[in-house]
Amino acid sequence: MNATHDTGKPAHCSDEEWALRVKLAHCYHLVDYFGWTETIFNHISARLPGPAHHYLVNPFGLNYSEITPANLLKVDLHGNKLEPSDYHGNPAGFALHSAVHGARDDIQCVIHTHTTPISAVVQKKRGFTHDDFYGAQLYGRIGYHTFEGITLFDDEKTRMIDSLGDKHILVLRNHGIAVGESSIEKTFFLLWTVQRAAENQCAAGALGGEDNPLGEGVAEKCASLTAMLIRDSGFADTFFAAMVRKLRADRPLPW
């Protein structure tokens, strides 16, 4: 499979949709840039404006470095393509993304990863701890979902949504994570925080000696402040823009 290099804005695409496509393509390249990819697997989606719950997602078979705004797929909640494309989606992604986009209007972007540190943490029965700077920011913000195998089947959707509840981080036990927020920028910043928490937890676990535990009050305060920063300020936007500048300085992109 060869990636298409059509990077121009199609005539039928609105300016609003094109801006979302550009931002989502940047997000794919950032995940690749930071080394969080799983070759051609995993997926990132962004919901399109409107009541139909349509969303954009990557074409299956392309590396994240091959994603462009133009080759992103537009699909409905059943994974059906809404516009012609030579590519198809990843069936393993539709159940997860369509479940979240169909049930949570406050979530506009979903990122699924299973980097080595994240996979290691979610394999442990205790899951994420909250005793380091990043882990404390996740206190009370994680839902846990029991592993049922590859997420291919519609009947798991309700159970995943029940596991997520009103939270924005879903641990897929023995598998990976999905994070979702109200914008691509906020979702990427949340992913970065979860990834750093997992890295720190793995590093601390490899050291001898006893951990210095944080009290629940401190962890709750950290999590509340971080949630407020994401929700009520331009912090995540500033972070995302800085990461895109770094990405584009180091890696020329064709759009």
KARA-V50329 format. One record per pair of residues at least 24 apart in sequence whose C-alpha atoms are under 8 Angstrom apart, sorted by the first residue. I is the first residue (numbers start at 0). GAP is how many residues later the second one is. If there is no record, write none. Layout:
{{I;GAP} {I;GAP}}
//
This chain:
{{0;60} {0;61} {1;60} {2;59} {2;63} {2;64} {3;67} {4;63} {4;249} {5;62} {5;64} {5;65} {6;61} {6;62} {6;63} {6;64} {6;247} {6;248} {7;62} {7;247} {8;61} {9;60} {16;31} {17;51} {19;26} {19;28} {20;35} {20;48} {20;49} {20;51} {21;46} {21;47} {22;161} {23;45} {23;160} {24;42} {24;43} {24;44} {24;47} {25;218} {26;157} {26;161} {27;36} {27;37} {27;39} {28;35} {28;36} {28;38} {28;218} {29;213} {29;214} {29;217} {30;33} {31;32} {31;33} {32;214} {35;77} {35;78} {35;79} {36;27} {36;76} {36;78} {37;75} {37;76} {37;77} {38;24} {38;25} {39;24} {40;49} {41;51} {41;70} {41;71} {41;72} {42;50} {42;68} {42;69} {42;70} {43;65} {43;66} {43;67} {43;68} {44;52} {44;64} {44;65} {44;66} {45;62} {45;63} {45;64} {45;138} {46;54} {46;61} {46;62} {47;60} {51;24} {52;24} {52;48} {52;49} {54;46} {56;32} {57;31} {58;28} {58;29} {58;30} {58;31} {59;27} {59;28} {59;29} {59;30} {67;187} {76;24} {76;25} {90;61} {91;58} {91;59} {91;60} {92;58} {92;59} {93;58} {94;56} {94;57} {94;58} {94;59} {94;61} {94;62} {95;55} {95;61} {95;64} {98;58} {98;59} {98;61} {98;62} {99;61} {102;58} {105;75} {105;76} {106;73} {106;74} {106;75} {106;76} {107;72} {107;73} {107;74} {107;75} {107;76} {108;71} {108;72} {108;73} {108;74} {108;75} {108;78} {109;68} {109;69} {109;70} {109;71} {109;77} {110;67} {110;68} {110;69} {110;76} {110;77} {110;80} {111;64} {111;65} {111;66} {111;67} {112;63} {112;64} {112;65} {113;61} {113;62} {113;63} {114;61} {116;78} {116;81} {116;82} {116;85} {117;58} {117;59} {117;77} {117;80} {117;81} {118;55} {118;56} {118;57} {119;82} {120;77} {120;80} {120;81} {121;49} {121;50} {121;51} {121;52} {121;53} {121;54} {122;50} {122;51} {122;52} {123;50} {127;69} {127;70} {127;73} {128;72} {129;84} {129;89} {130;80} {130;81} {130;82} {130;83} {130;88} {131;65} {131;68} {131;69} {131;82} {132;64} {133;59} {133;60} {133;62} {133;63} {133;66} {134;59} {134;62} {134;63} {134;66} {135;78} {135;82} {135;83} {135;84} {135;86} {135;87} {136;56} {136;82} {136;83} {136;85} {136;86} {136;87} {136;89} {137;56} {137;85} {138;80} {138;81} {138;83} {138;84} {139;80} {139;83} {140;26} {140;27} {140;28} {140;82} {141;25} {141;26} {141;27} {141;28} {141;29} {142;24} {142;25} {142;26} {142;27} {142;28} {143;26} {143;27} {143;28} {143;29} {144;25} {144;26} {144;27} {144;28} {145;26} {145;27} {146;25} {146;26} {146;27} {146;28} {184;51} {184;52} {184;54} {184;55} {185;44} {185;45} {185;50} {185;51} {187;52} {188;47} {188;50} {188;51}}
//
